[in-house]
Structure formats: structure tokens, C-alpha cells
Amino acid sequence: MMRTSIKLLGFTLVLGSATAIAANGVLHSSSSSMSSATSSAMKPALAKDADNTDLNTRDKSGDTLTPQNQSNSESDLKVLAAVRSAIVEDDNLSTAAHNVKIMVANGAVTLRGPVKNTSEKARVEGLARKVAGVVSIDNRLDIDTK
């Protein structure tokens, strides 16, 4: 009876350790062939690596507004908050559209970031246009083709 309990306890510890190791994505094994086979099986299949080189180059050039250019004037911050609220409150927009970058300077709103399609791009611009205090809109939203 005692041996059975010890074996059961040992099996439980091994199983628990294997589960914890798998959850952490770490595998330690004395057999290198087992280790490489199991670790490669545990790795998720990766799609194409994200490449934002063109976008990063565009943003570094200084020719386009980025959130770091956001005005801190009280009126611009109020317009920014109202535009953000209008966009986030629209349940018909995608998560990407809810997270577009919005910059406001002297009432001029710049919209940047990915949206799902052209109708969503127009919808975001239309919502921003309806906000009081918006003087003009520079719609630089990108259509996400992924």
C-alpha cells in the first residue's frame, strides 16, 4: 500500500511539473532529440514577421503628426476627448478603429492608424467631423489588408 502511494505521489509530481513546464514554454530534458522534437512541437506556427519599417520611417521624418505632437491646450484636449468618445462609443467599428491615433492642434484633427475597410475609414472621419470644435480633418487612416 505504501509503495503504491509513493508511486502515485511521484507520478502526480511528474505530471504537475510537465504541465507547469509546458505552460511556461520551457522544456528541460536529458535527451536532446526529445527536447528538440518536443520544443519545436510546442512552438506556435508563426505567420510573417511584423514589418513596420515603412511606417516607422514615415513617422521619424517629421513630416507627419504623431501623438508626441499633441497640443496640450485645454481646447485641443477637449476636442481630442470628444472625438475619442465618439469613436469608441460606436459599436459598429472594429477594435482597430476604436484604437486609431488622434492628434488635435488648433482644432485641426489628424487621424492615423489601421481600419478594416474604406467604409470604416469614412465612418471614423464622419464621427470626428460631427464633434464641436473640429476645424478640419486630415484623414491618414490606413486600410488594413491583413
N, C-alpha and C positions, 0 to 999 in steps of 0.2 A: 504494500500500500504506500509506504514511504517513497519507494523508488518511482512509482507512478506519479506521485505528487511532484517530485523533483523534476522528472521528465516533462510533466505538464507545465511547470513553472518555467523551465528552461525554454520550452517551445514558445510560451507566451512572451518571454523576454525577447527572443529572436524575432518573432513576428512583429512585436511592437517596435523594435529597433529598425527593422526593414521598412516598416510603414513610415517612421519618422525620417529615415534617410531618404526615402522616395519623395516625401513631401518637401524636403529641403533641396531636392535635386542633386544630392551628393551621394556618391556610391563609393564605398571602400571595400575592396575585395582582394583576397590573396591571389586570385587567378586573373592575370591581365587580360586574357581573352574573354573571360566572363565579364570583367569590368568594362572593356570597350564595347562589347556587344550590348550589354545592358544599358550603359550610359548613352550610347547612340540611340537605343530604342526609347530612352526616356526624354530625349531632346525633342521639342516640338518642331514640326516641319516649318521652316522659315520661308516666308514669302520674300519678295525682293526687298533688299535693304532700303530704308527710307533715305532719300537723297534730296535734301533741301538746299543744295549748293546754289542753284539759280536764285531762289528766294532770299537766301542769306546774302548773296552778293548784291541783290537789288536793295535790300534793307541797309546794308553798310555804305552804300553810295551816298546817302544823304539826300537823294532826290525824292524820296518818298517819306511820308509821315509814318512814324512808328509810335507805339504807346509812350515812349520816352519823351516824345514831343508834345504830349498832352498839356494844354494850358491849365493852370491852377486857379484861374479866375473863378469867382463864385458863379457867375452866369454860365460859363462854359461847363463847369462841373454839374450844374443843374440840368443843362441840356443833355449832357452825357448820360446822367442817371435816368432821365426821362426816355431817351432813345433806347437805352439798355432795357428798361422796364417794358417798353412797348414790344421789343423783340422777344424777350423771354416769356412774356405773357401770352404770346401767340402759340398755341398748342399744335398748330398745323406745320410749324417749322421743325426742321431736324435739329439734333443736338449740335451739329456743326454750325448751323445758322444761329442758334442761341449763343454760340461762343465766338462770334465774329469780333474782330478788333474794331473799336470805335474810338476815334480821336475827334475832339472838337476844339477849334481855335477861332475865336471871334464869331461864333455861331456857324462856322463852316464845318460840316461833319464829313469825316473821311471814314469809309467802311472798308475793311480789309479782312481777308481770310477766305477759307473754302465754304461753299454751299453746295447742295446736291445738284441743282439744275438752274436753268435760266429763270423759271417762274419763281423759284425761291429767292434768287438774286433780286428780281424785281419786287417781290413781296417785302423783303428786308428794307430795300430803298424806300418803298411806299410807306412803310411804318415809320421810318425815320423822318420822312418828309412831313408827316402829319404832326410832329412834335412842335409845340410852340417854342420859338426862339431859334429854330433852324433857319439859317440864311441861305445855305446852299449845301449840296451833297456831291462828294467825289466818291463815286461807287467803284471801288477797286476790288470787289469781291471776285474770287476765282471759282469756276465751276470745277468741282472735284470729279475727276474722271476715273477714279479707282473703283 
